[in-house]
């Protein structure tokens, strides 16, 4: 039984260590799968918000997305007359490439050929400027990689040209700006109207942020690249290339027989699906703590009692005859209130008193007390587990493969002593000592 107990404890410890490794691997695997699942969840939820946003073109442009207006029909103030760009002189260019020269002339004619008066709206260095812009359209597009999934920018008027007419042009800058807004938000030809939504863009942003889950959220990120359009404004101290990277750029125009409203678009801001590293770490640590502690407690429930029994057994096994008699013949062993035995208490008291006056090395006196303990108190000094273990140790079968004649002979003698009736404690200890030779 003792050998089995030792093996069980060793096996439990090995299983516990294996469980620790399994838990570490299992929790990390669980977290990895959870990350994949939650990343797919937030992506699916975002895709549902942007379903139907595409204009159907091959490439993504400013016509793709949902469109909102945070303000419209604001008074257009502080606009000022601007100098109409002169028709480009293409004589020198035409000598080298007539095609490029013709393109330059055509572009000027489209933009300014029919313009009588040109006005710049007051934008300044910051965009947008709600004091003078009249309206804006917020574009929000969802698509692409997780890191750059949401793209948003602002579309607005920045310049107005009044055309020459036969009977005079009575349109004002403000009228032109307001009618341009109506065109972009209600006329199917604009490309925006079909996906223009009433209300603030904050409504959509609120739904976007609500897609956040345990591991992922939507956060602004750094956009790779920029739209290489023609900047509508170059701040002091910045080069053309610098302005091209950060400033709004020309984005077409809307016109009729009386005016042309020139439209610009800001550079895009980008928002991506971001992993909340702190949440992943917190979740992983919580799971590891719970499983590791739970597994440890579970195994300790079995290991601690078995270890206590093993320690007790080893302590008893190493007892001298004097120590064992002192423990077993103590009168308190027979003073249990439920099974109190007056006669045995008296006999135990007599033996215990004699034992206390006996030298621990007096073998003859201890043998006498051993017999008295057996006869008067019915005490067996031989521990069953110890006897069983010793029998397993000296069993002659242990030395048959490989065969050892001397050990078989010695084991045979010792085993026969252990199996006969009336085995004394002294005989047991002698066998235990001789067993060391095997």
C-alpha positions in Angstrom: 0.0 0.0 0.0 2.9 2.4 0.8 4.5 1.7 -2.5 1.2 2.3 -4.2 0.7 5.5 -2.3 4.1 6.8 -3.3 3.4 6.0 -6.9 0.0 7.6 -6.8 1.6 10.8 -5.3 4.3 10.8 -8.0 1.7 10.2 -10.7 -0.5 13.0 -9.4 2.4 15.4 -9.3 3.3 14.5 -12.9 -0.3 14.9 -14.0 -0.4 18.3 -12.2 2.7 19.5 -14.0 1.4 18.3 -17.3 -1.9 20.0 -16.6 0.0 23.3 -16.0 1.6 23.0 -19.4 -1.7 22.0 -21.0 -3.5 25.0 -19.4 -0.8 27.4 -20.6 -1.1 26.1 -24.1 -4.9 25.8 -24.0 -5.5 29.3 -22.6 -3.2 30.9 -25.3 -4.9 28.8 -28.0 -8.3 29.9 -26.6 -7.3 33.6 -26.6 -5.9 33.3 -30.2 -9.2 31.8 -31.4 -11.2 34.4 -29.4 -9.2 37.2 -31.1 -10.0 35.8 -34.5 -13.7 35.4 -33.6 -14.0 38.9 -32.2 -12.1 40.5 -35.1 -14.5 38.8 -37.5 -17.4 39.9 -35.4 -16.5 43.6 -35.4 -15.6 43.4 -39.1 -19.0 41.9 -40.0 -20.9 44.5 -37.9 -19.0 47.3 -39.6 -19.7 45.8 -43.0 -23.4 45.7 -42.2 -23.4 49.4 -41.5 -21.8 50.2 -44.8 -23.8 47.8 -47.0 -25.0 49.6 -50.1 -22.5 52.5 -49.8 -20.7 51.8 -53.1 -21.3 53.8 -56.2 -20.6 50.7 -58.3 -17.3 52.0 -59.7 -14.1 49.9 -60.1 -12.1 52.3 -57.9 -13.1 53.9 -54.6 -13.6 57.7 -54.8 -15.4 60.6 -53.3 -18.7 59.3 -54.7 -18.5 56.2 -52.5 -19.7 56.1 -48.9 -22.6 57.5 -46.9 -23.1 61.3 -47.0 -24.2 63.6 -44.3 -24.3 67.4 -43.8 -23.5 68.8 -40.4 -24.7 72.2 -41.5 -26.2 73.8 -44.6 -27.7 77.1 -45.9 -25.4 79.0 -43.6 -24.9 82.7 -44.7 -22.0 83.0 -47.1 -20.0 86.0 -45.8 -16.7 87.7 -46.4 -16.2 86.3 -49.9 -14.1 88.4 -52.2 -13.5 89.0 -55.8 -10.7 86.9 -57.2 -8.7 87.4 -60.3 -9.8 85.1 -63.1 -6.9 82.9 -64.2 -5.5 84.0 -67.6 -5.7 81.8 -70.6 -2.5 79.8 -70.6 0.1 80.8 -73.1 0.9 77.5 -74.8 3.0 78.6 -77.7 6.3 77.3 -76.4 4.6 74.1 -75.1 2.9 73.5 -78.4 6.2 73.4 -80.2 7.3 70.5 -78.0 3.9 68.7 -77.6 0.7 70.1 -79.2 -1.4 67.5 -77.4 -0.4 68.8 -73.9 -1.0 72.4 -75.1 -4.5 71.6 -76.3 -5.3 69.8 -73.0 -4.3 72.9 -71.1 -6.5 75.2 -73.2 -9.4 72.8 -72.9 -9.1 72.6 -69.1 -9.0 76.4 -68.9 -12.1 76.8 -71.1 -14.0 74.2 -69.0 -13.1 75.9 -65.7 -13.1 79.6 -66.6 -13.9 80.2 -70.2 -17.5 81.3 -69.6 -16.9 83.0 -66.2 -17.5 86.7 -65.9 -16.9 87.2 -62.2 -14.9 84.9 -59.9 -15.2 84.9 -56.1 -13.2 83.2 -53.4 -15.0 82.0 -50.3 -13.3 82.9 -47.1 -11.5 79.8 -45.9 -8.2 80.8 -44.4 -5.7 78.4 -43.0 -8.2 76.1 -41.3 -10.8 73.8 -43.0 -13.7 73.7 -42.6 -14.6 77.3 -41.6 -18.3 77.2 -40.6 -18.5 81.0 -40.6 -18.4 81.4 -44.4 -18.7 78.0 -46.2 -22.5 77.8 -46.5 -22.6 74.0 -46.2 -20.5 70.9 -46.1 -21.0 67.3 -46.9 -19.4 64.7 -44.7 -18.4 61.5 -46.5 -17.8 58.3 -44.5 -16.7 55.2 -46.4 -16.1 51.7 -45.0 -13.9 49.2 -46.8 -10.4 47.9 -47.3 -8.0 46.4 -44.8 -8.8 46.2 -41.1 -6.0 48.7 -40.3 -7.6 51.4 -42.7 -11.2 50.3 -42.8 -13.1 53.7 -42.4 -12.2 56.7 -44.6 -13.8 60.1 -44.0 -13.4 63.6 -45.5 -15.3 66.8 -46.0 -16.7 68.1 -49.3 -17.4 71.8 -49.6 -17.6 74.8 -52.0 -14.6 77.0 -52.0 -15.1 79.3 -55.1 -18.0 80.6 -57.2 -17.9 81.9 -60.7 -20.8 83.9 -62.2 -21.2 83.4 -66.0 -21.8 85.9 -68.8 -25.4 85.9 -69.9 -27.3 87.8 -72.7 -29.7 89.5 -70.3 -27.3 89.9 -67.3 -26.7 87.7 -64.4 -28.7 88.5 -61.2 -27.5 85.4 -59.2 -25.7 86.0 -56.0 -22.8 84.0 -54.6 -25.0 82.8 -51.8 -27.8 81.6 -54.2 -25.2 79.7 -56.2 -23.8 78.0 -53.1 -27.2 77.0 -51.8 -28.4 75.6 -55.1 -25.2 73.6 -55.4 -26.0 72.0 -52.0 -29.5 71.1 -53.3 -28.0 69.6 -56.4 -25.5 67.4 -54.5 -28.1 66.2 -52.0 -31.2 65.8 -54.1 -30.3 65.4 -57.8 -29.5 61.8 -58.8 -26.9 63.1 -61.3 -24.7 64.3 -58.4 -23.5 60.9 -57.4 -24.1 61.8 -53.7 -27.9 62.1 -53.5 -28.7 58.4 -53.6 -26.6 57.8 -50.4 -27.2 61.1 -48.7 -28.7 60.7 -45.2 -30.6 63.3 -43.2 -29.2 64.1 -39.8 -25.8 64.4 -38.4 -22.9 62.2 -39.2 -22.6 61.6 -35.4 -25.5 59.1 -35.7 -23.4 56.8 -37.9 -20.3 57.4 -35.8 -22.2 56.3 -32.7 -23.2 53.1 -34.5 -19.6 52.6 -35.6 -18.3 52.9 -32.0 -21.0 50.6 -30.7 -19.4 47.8 -32.8 -16.6 47.7 -30.2 -16.3 44.4 -28.4 -14.1 42.9 -25.7 -10.9 42.9 -27.7 -11.4 45.4 -30.6 -12.5 48.9 -31.1 -12.4 51.5 -33.9 -9.7 54.2 -33.5 -8.1 56.8 -35.7 -4.9 55.7 -37.3 -2.2 57.0 -39.6 -3.2 56.9 -43.3 -0.7 55.5 -45.7 -0.3 58.1 -48.5 -2.6 61.0 -49.5 -4.7 62.2 -52.5 -2.5 63.9 -55.0 -4.9 66.6 -56.1 -4.3 70.3 -56.7 -4.4 72.1 -53.4 -6.9 75.0 -53.2 -4.7 76.9 -50.8 -1.0 77.0 -50.0 -0.4 78.5 -46.5 2.6 80.8 -46.0 5.8 79.0 -45.4 4.7 75.8 -47.1 5.8 74.5 -50.4 3.4 73.1 -53.1 4.4 69.5 -52.2 3.8 70.1 -48.5 0.4 71.7 -49.2 -0.6 68.9 -51.5 -0.1 66.4 -48.6 -2.4 68.1 -46.1 -4.6 70.8 -47.7 -8.0 70.3 -49.4 -7.8 69.7 -53.1 -9.9 70.5 -56.2 -12.8 68.1 -56.5 -14.7 69.2 -59.6 -17.6 71.7 -59.9 -21.3 72.0 -60.3 -22.7 74.5 -62.9 -25.6 75.7 -64.9 -26.2 78.6 -67.3 -25.6 81.2 -64.6 -22.8 80.0 -62.4 -20.2 77.5 -61.6 -19.6 76.4 -58.0 -16.1 75.0 -57.5 -15.9 72.0 -55.0 -13.0 70.9 -52.8 -12.4 67.8 -50.6 -10.2 67.5 -47.6 -7.6 64.8 -47.2 -9.0 61.7 -45.7 -8.9 60.7 -42.1 -8.6 57.0 -41.6 -10.0 54.8 -38.8 -9.0 51.2 -38.3 -10.0 48.1 -36.3 -7.6 48.2 -33.3 -6.7 45.4 -30.9 -7.0 46.4 -27.3 -3.8 44.7 -26.1 -4.5 45.5 -22.4 -7.9 43.7 -22.6 -6.3 40.6 -24.2 -3.6 40.5 -21.5 -6.2 41.0 -18.7 -8.4 38.2 -20.1 -5.5 35.8 -20.6 -4.2 36.5 -17.1 -7.6 36.0 -15.5 -8.1 32.7 -17.3 -4.6 31.5 -16.4 -5.1 32.5 -12.7 -8.5 30.7 -12.5 -7.4 27.5 -14.3 -4.0 27.2 -12.7 -5.3 27.9 -9.2 -8.3 25.6 -9.8 -6.1 22.8 -11.1 -3.7 23.2 -8.2 -6.4 23.1 -5.6 -8.0 20.1 -7.3 -4.8 18.1 -7.1 -3.9 19.3 -3.6 -7.2 17.8 -2.4 -5.7 14.4 -3.3 -2.0 15.0 -2.8 -2.1 16.6 0.7 -4.0 13.7 2.4 -1.8 11.1 0.7 1.3 13.0 1.6 0.3 13.3 5.2 -0.3 9.6 5.3 3.0 8.9 3.7 4.9 11.2 6.1 3.1 9.5 9.0 4.0 6.1 7.6 7.6 7.0 7.1 7.8 8.4 10.6 6.3 5.2 12.1 8.5 3.1 9.8 11.7 4.8 11.2 10.6 4.4 14.9 12.8 2.4 17.3 11.1 -0.3 19.4 11.2 2.1 22.3 9.5 4.9 20.4 6.8 2.6 19.1 6.1 1.2 22.5 5.9 4.7 23.9 3.4 5.7 21.3 1.2 2.6 21.4 1.2 2.0 25.1 0.4 5.5 26.1 -2.7 5.3 28.4 -4.3 8.1 26.5 -4.8 5.6 23.6 -7.5 3.9 25.7 -9.2 7.0 27.2 -11.6 7.7 24.4 -14.9 8.8 26.0 -17.0 6.6 23.7 -15.0 3.4 24.3 -13.3 4.1 27.7 -11.6 0.9 29.0 -10.6 1.1 32.7 -8.7 -2.2 32.7 -6.6 -1.4 29.7 -5.9 2.1 31.0 -4.5 0.5 34.2 -2.4 -2.0 32.3 -1.2 0.6 29.8 -0.3 2.9 32.7 1.8 0.1 34.3 3.6 -0.7 31.0 4.1 3.0 30.2 5.6 3.7 33.7 8.0 0.8 33.4 8.9 2.0 29.9 9.7 5.5 31.1 12.1 3.9 33.6 13.8 1.7 31.0 16.9 2.5 29.0 16.0 2.8 25.3 18.9 0.5 24.5 17.9 -2.3 26.9 16.9 -4.8 24.4 15.8 -7.5 26.9 13.6 -5.2 28.9 12.0 -3.8 25.7 11.3 -7.4 24.5 9.6 -8.1 27.8 7.5 -5.0 27.5 6.7 -5.8 23.9 5.3 -9.2 25.0 3.3 -7.5 27.8 1.9 -5.0 25.3 0.8 -7.8 23.0 -0.7 -10.0 25.7 -2.2 -7.4 28.1 -3.3 -4.7 25.6 -3.7 -6.7 22.4 -1.3 -4.4 20.7 0.4 -5.4 17.5 3.6 -3.5 16.9 3.9 -4.6 13.3 2.5 -2.0 10.9 0.5 -3.7 8.1 1.6 -1.3 5.4 5.2 -1.8 6.5 4.9 -5.6 6.5 3.3 -5.5 3.0 6.0 -3.3 1.6 8.7 -5.5 3.1 7.1 -8.6 1.6 7.1 -6.9 -1.8 10.8 -6.1 -1.3 12.1 -9.6 -0.3 9.8 -11.6 -2.6 12.2 -14.2 -4.3 10.4 -13.6 -7.6 12.1 -10.2 -7.8 15.5 -11.9 -8.4 14.5 -14.5 -11.0 15.0 -12.2 -14.0 17.8 -11.6 -14.2 18.5 -14.7 -12.1 20.6 -14.3 -8.9 21.0 -17.5 -6.9 22.4 -15.9 -3.8 19.7 -13.3 -3.6 17.0 -15.8 -4.3 18.3 -17.9 -1.3 18.4 -14.9 1.0 15.0 -13.6 -0.1 13.5 -17.0 0.4 14.7 -17.1 4.0 13.5 -13.6 4.8 10.1 -14.1 3.0 9.4 -17.3 5.0 10.0 -15.4 8.2 7.6 -12.6 7.2 4.8 -15.1 6.2 4.8 -17.3 9.3 2.4 -16.8 12.2 3.6 -15.1 15.4 5.9 -12.8 13.7 7.5 -10.5 16.3 8.5 -6.9 15.9 12.2 -7.8 16.5 12.0 -10.4 13.7 10.5 -7.8 11.4 13.3 -5.3 12.1 15.9 -8.0 11.6 14.4 -8.9 8.2 14.3 -5.2 7.3 18.0 -4.8 8.1 19.0 -8.0 6.2 16.8 -6.9 3.2 19.4 -4.1 2.6 21.7 -6.8 1.2 19.3 -7.6 -1.6 
